[in-house]
Amino acid sequence: MIQMYTARTAEADELEYALQEIQEQIDFTALKQNSCGIMLCHMDYIESGLVKALCEALPFPTIGMTSMASADQRGHSLFELTLTVLTSDEVTFAVGMTDNITRANHKQEIEGLYAALRTRVPSDPAMIITLAPHVHDVAGYEVVAVMDAACNGIPIWGSITCGVDFAYEAVQTVCNGKHLQRGLAMMLVHGPVEPRFIVSSLPERNITNNRAIITKSKGSILYEINDMPVLDYLATVGLVINKENITTTPLMVYYDAAKAPVALSFYTLFDDGSVLTGGELPEGTSFAVGNIDAEGIVESAQWAIKQILACPSRQATLLFPCVTRYIMLAPEQDRELALIEESLGKKGSPFMMGYSGGEICPMPGPDGTLRNRFHNYTFCACIL
């Protein structure tokens, strides 16, 4: 059994006041034998030293990251800190963080961290929660692939860090007060836990019926579709892609012929007409083009919330929707936040939500086995 508590504070400078606010919302004397924290905050809380001081004052280990906005059952904000505590007598936790990762060292750093944490639990963990950095030369899907190989496919759930700075130059990850721009934080969850993962990107009506085949690609770079240059193929389905609008078209990828697609973003249009995307695109994989709009974002959130509420035995609800969803809801950017708070907060059960710079969440393959995947545009939930 695992229990969850949350607290939030708007105090970014004075540890005494911030800790007092948190202790008014979480009774630390009621925590079980084993506890661990997840912290989401605006960059101000790190720059002021509050995060470091707070982590040192908390009676349990904590990982965290900057986020565009965070929420729990008490409210939501771009400029507050949200603390989540998972606690249990039967479940144990092990946390750690890499040094700054680069193209040259990311594999070694991630493998080394998992190996070190694995020695601190008696057997394979039930799942891993990770908060990964936004690194220009290491793609999110590459981070997931390295972690997946290191842990032999144990379910991984988490997020790439983000923030109100759209260039993501100031985003940070945190572990026990230490914070790094390129650090990857990891939490092993060991014991009798059966996580349920909910993934919702676009409603069916926003996905075209026409599927195409990736015929030339390299990693996450797409060159040809149905033996045609990328832009030529997209023009045949009525899409004119340029450098200004490229990030607004989701690519719905059916990995291994799975029934449910993974949503990926077009990132960069190169001069040769090829396109950098958010995930690996193996040749021979089918995909469909999607359309993301405000009503589709709200509808997909409503669907996910319905699935969450259908889990009557849930003790912990962790949410990472894509930050692009928040941006594309302008000028009513709080619609998804308000929907989550109203729908889940009024039920009395605690939840944690933070906007994500790239979602990490398992999805079932054709045989029903969970496969760790990297997503864009997606509302991802983990229910414990």
C-alpha positions in Angstrom: 0.0 0.0 0.0 1.2 3.5 -0.8 -0.2 6.8 0.3 0.3 10.3 -1.2 0.3 13.8 0.3 0.7 17.1 -1.4 1.5 20.7 -0.4 2.1 23.9 -2.1 3.8 27.2 -1.2 4.2 30.6 -2.8 7.1 31.5 -0.6 10.3 31.5 -2.7 12.7 33.1 -0.3 12.2 32.3 3.4 12.7 28.7 4.3 11.0 29.1 7.7 7.7 30.3 6.1 7.8 27.8 3.2 8.4 24.9 5.6 5.6 26.1 7.9 3.2 26.3 5.0 4.1 22.7 3.9 3.8 21.3 7.4 0.4 22.9 7.8 -0.7 20.8 4.7 1.3 17.6 5.4 1.6 16.0 8.8 5.1 14.6 8.7 4.3 12.6 11.9 1.7 10.6 9.9 4.2 9.4 7.3 4.9 5.7 7.0 8.3 4.0 7.4 9.5 4.9 3.9 8.8 8.2 2.1 10.1 10.1 -0.9 9.3 13.5 -2.4 8.7 14.9 -5.9 9.1 18.7 -6.2 7.8 20.9 -9.1 8.6 24.6 -9.1 9.3 27.8 -10.9 13.1 28.6 -11.4 12.9 31.4 -8.8 12.8 28.7 -6.0 16.1 27.2 -7.2 17.8 30.6 -7.8 16.8 31.8 -4.3 18.3 28.7 -2.6 14.9 27.8 -1.2 14.8 24.4 -3.0 18.2 23.4 -1.6 17.3 24.5 1.9 13.9 22.9 1.8 15.3 19.5 0.6 17.8 19.6 3.4 15.0 20.3 5.9 12.7 17.6 4.7 12.8 14.2 6.5 12.9 12.2 3.2 14.8 12.2 -0.1 13.4 14.3 -2.9 13.7 14.6 -6.7 12.3 17.6 -8.7 12.3 19.8 -11.7 11.3 23.2 -13.0 7.9 23.2 -14.8 5.8 25.7 -16.7 3.1 25.3 -14.1 2.1 22.9 -11.4 -1.1 21.9 -9.6 -2.5 19.8 -6.8 -6.0 19.5 -5.2 -5.5 22.9 -3.5 -4.8 25.0 -6.6 -2.5 25.7 -9.6 0.0 28.3 -10.6 2.9 29.1 -12.8 4.9 30.6 -9.9 4.4 28.3 -6.9 6.2 25.1 -5.7 4.3 21.9 -5.4 5.6 19.1 -3.1 4.3 15.5 -3.4 5.2 12.9 -0.8 4.8 9.1 -1.5 4.9 7.1 1.7 4.5 3.4 2.6 5.5 0.7 5.1 5.8 -1.9 2.3 7.2 0.1 -0.6 10.8 1.5 -0.6 12.4 4.2 -2.6 15.9 4.9 -3.9 16.8 8.2 -5.6 19.8 9.7 -7.3 21.0 12.0 -10.1 23.6 11.8 -12.8 26.2 14.5 -13.4 25.5 16.8 -16.3 24.9 14.6 -19.3 26.2 15.1 -22.8 26.2 13.3 -26.2 29.5 11.7 -25.2 28.6 10.6 -21.7 24.8 10.2 -21.4 24.8 6.4 -21.8 27.5 5.9 -19.2 25.9 8.3 -16.8 22.4 6.9 -17.0 23.6 3.2 -16.8 25.8 4.0 -13.9 23.1 5.8 -12.0 20.6 2.9 -12.4 23.2 0.3 -11.5 24.1 2.3 -8.3 20.4 2.7 -7.3 19.7 -1.0 -8.1 22.1 -2.1 -5.4 20.0 -0.2 -2.8 16.9 -2.3 -3.4 16.7 -6.1 -2.8 15.3 -6.9 -6.3 14.1 -5.3 -9.5 11.9 -2.2 -8.8 8.2 -2.2 -9.7 8.7 1.0 -11.7 11.0 4.0 -12.2 10.0 7.7 -12.0 12.5 9.9 -13.8 12.9 13.6 -14.3 15.2 14.2 -17.3 16.9 17.3 -18.5 16.3 19.3 -21.7 19.5 18.7 -23.6 19.9 20.0 -27.1 22.3 17.2 -28.3 20.6 14.2 -26.5 17.0 13.6 -27.6 14.4 12.5 -25.1 13.7 9.3 -26.9 17.5 8.5 -26.7 17.4 9.0 -22.9 14.4 6.6 -22.7 16.1 4.0 -24.9 19.2 4.0 -22.7 17.1 3.7 -19.5 15.0 1.0 -20.9 18.0 -1.1 -21.9 19.7 -0.5 -18.5 16.6 -1.7 -16.5 15.5 -4.4 -19.0 12.2 -2.9 -19.7 10.9 -2.0 -16.2 8.1 0.6 -16.6 9.5 4.1 -16.7 7.3 7.1 -16.1 8.3 10.8 -16.0 9.1 14.0 -17.8 11.6 16.2 -19.5 12.0 19.4 -17.6 10.6 22.7 -18.8 9.8 26.2 -17.6 8.4 29.6 -18.5 11.6 30.3 -20.4 10.7 29.0 -23.9 14.4 28.6 -24.8 14.7 26.3 -21.8 18.1 27.7 -21.0 17.3 27.9 -17.3 15.5 24.7 -16.7 16.8 22.4 -13.9 16.4 19.0 -12.3 16.8 18.5 -8.6 17.9 15.7 -6.3 18.2 16.2 -2.5 18.9 19.9 -3.0 21.5 19.5 -5.7 20.3 21.1 -9.0 21.7 20.7 -12.5 20.7 21.9 -16.0 21.7 18.6 -17.5 21.2 16.2 -14.6 18.8 13.3 -14.8 17.0 12.4 -11.6 15.7 8.9 -11.0 13.5 7.3 -8.3 13.2 3.5 -8.0 9.9 2.4 -6.6 10.3 -1.1 -5.1 7.7 -3.4 -3.6 4.0 -4.3 -4.0 3.0 -1.6 -6.5 1.0 -2.2 -9.6 1.1 1.1 -11.5 -1.5 1.9 -14.1 -0.6 4.2 -17.0 -3.0 6.4 -18.9 -2.1 8.1 -22.2 -4.3 10.6 -24.0 -3.0 12.7 -26.9 -5.6 13.5 -29.5 -9.2 12.5 -29.8 -9.9 10.0 -32.6 -11.6 12.7 -34.7 -8.3 14.6 -34.8 -6.4 11.8 -36.4 -6.7 11.2 -40.2 -7.8 7.8 -41.4 -5.1 7.7 -44.0 -1.9 5.9 -42.9 1.4 6.1 -44.6 4.7 4.2 -44.3 8.1 5.6 -43.3 10.3 4.6 -46.1 13.5 6.5 -45.3 14.7 7.7 -41.9 17.7 7.8 -39.6 17.0 7.9 -35.9 14.5 10.7 -35.4 15.1 12.3 -38.8 12.5 11.7 -41.4 13.4 11.8 -45.1 10.8 10.0 -47.1 7.2 8.8 -46.7 5.7 6.3 -49.1 8.9 6.8 -51.2 8.2 10.5 -51.5 10.1 13.4 -49.9 8.5 14.4 -46.6 7.1 17.7 -47.7 5.8 16.3 -51.0 3.9 13.6 -49.2 2.4 16.0 -46.7 1.3 18.3 -49.5 -0.7 15.4 -51.0 -2.8 15.3 -47.8 -3.2 19.1 -47.7 -0.5 20.0 -45.3 1.9 22.8 -46.2 4.7 22.7 -43.7 7.2 25.5 -43.1 9.7 26.6 -40.4 7.0 28.8 -38.8 4.2 26.2 -38.4 6.2 22.9 -38.2 5.6 22.2 -34.5 1.8 22.4 -34.7 1.3 19.1 -36.6 1.4 15.9 -34.5 2.7 12.7 -36.1 0.8 9.7 -34.8 3.2 6.7 -34.9 2.0 3.1 -34.7 5.1 1.4 -33.3 5.3 -2.3 -33.9 1.8 -2.2 -35.4 0.3 -1.3 -32.0 -3.3 -0.3 -31.9 -2.8 3.0 -30.1 -0.4 5.5 -31.6 2.4 7.6 -30.0 2.1 11.3 -30.6 5.4 12.9 -31.8 6.2 16.5 -32.8 8.0 17.8 -35.9 10.8 19.8 -34.4 13.0 21.2 -37.1 12.7 21.5 -40.9 16.2 21.2 -42.5 17.3 22.8 -45.8 17.3 19.5 -47.6 13.6 19.0 -46.8 14.1 16.4 -44.1 12.5 16.8 -40.7 13.7 16.3 -37.1 11.0 14.7 -35.0 10.5 14.0 -31.3 11.1 10.2 -31.4 12.7 7.4 -33.3 11.1 6.6 -36.6 12.0 3.1 -37.8 11.6 2.4 -41.5 8.5 0.4 -42.3 6.5 2.0 -39.4 3.1 3.3 -40.2 1.8 6.7 -39.1 -1.1 9.1 -39.5 -1.2 12.9 -39.4 -3.0 14.5 -36.5 -4.5 17.9 -35.8 -4.1 19.6 -32.4 -6.6 22.3 -31.4 -8.0 23.7 -28.2 -11.1 21.7 -28.1 -9.2 18.5 -28.9 -6.8 19.2 -26.0 -9.7 19.7 -23.6 -11.5 16.6 -24.9 -8.4 14.4 -24.5 -7.9 15.7 -21.0 -11.5 14.9 -20.2 -11.1 11.3 -21.5 -7.9 10.8 -19.3 -9.6 12.2 -16.2 -12.6 9.8 -16.8 -10.1 6.9 -16.9 -8.4 8.2 -13.7 -11.8 8.5 -11.8 -12.6 4.9 -12.9 -9.8 3.7 -10.6 -11.6 3.6 -7.3 -8.6 2.1 -5.4 -6.1 4.7 -6.5 -3.9 6.0 -3.7 -1.7 8.3 -5.8 -2.4 10.2 -9.0 0.6 11.7 -10.9 0.1 13.7 -14.0 2.4 15.1 -16.7 0.6 16.8 -19.6 2.7 18.2 -22.4 3.6 21.9 -22.1 2.6 22.4 -25.7 -1.0 21.8 -24.6 -0.8 24.8 -22.3 0.7 27.0 -24.9 -1.8 26.0 -27.6 -4.8 26.7 -25.3 -4.0 30.5 -25.5 -5.7 32.8 -24.8 -7.5 30.5 -22.3 -4.3 28.8 -21.2 -5.7 27.7 -17.8 -8.5 25.6 -19.2 -6.7 22.3 -18.8 -5.3 23.2 -15.4 -8.7 24.3 -14.2 -10.4 21.2 -15.5 -7.9 18.9 -13.7 -8.2 20.8 -10.5 -12.0 20.9 -10.6 -12.4 17.2 -11.7 -9.8 15.6 -9.4 -9.6 18.1 -6.6 -13.2 17.9 -5.6 -13.0 14.1 -5.2 -10.8 14.6 -2.2 -8.0 12.3 -3.4 -4.6 13.9 -3.8 -3.0 14.4 -7.2 0.1 16.0 -8.5 0.3 17.7 -11.9 3.1 19.5 -13.7 3.6 20.5 -17.3 6.2 18.5 -19.2 8.8 19.3 -21.8 8.4 15.7 -23.2 6.5 12.8 -21.6 7.9 9.4 -20.7 5.2 6.8 -20.2 4.8 3.1 -21.1 2.2 1.9 -23.6 1.1 -1.6 -24.5 2.5 -3.2 -27.6 0.5 -5.5 -29.9 0.9 -8.4 -27.4 -0.2 -6.2 -24.5 3.3 -6.0 -23.0 4.2 -2.5 -21.8 6.9 -0.7 -23.8 8.6 2.4 -22.6 7.8 5.3 -24.9 8.7 9.0 -25.4 5.7 11.3 -26.3 4.9 14.8 -27.4 1.5 16.6 -27.1 0.3 14.0 -24.6 -1.5 13.8 -21.3 0.3 11.1 -19.3 -0.9 9.8 -15.9 0.5 7.2 -13.5 -2.0 5.8 -11.0 -0.7 3.9 -7.9 
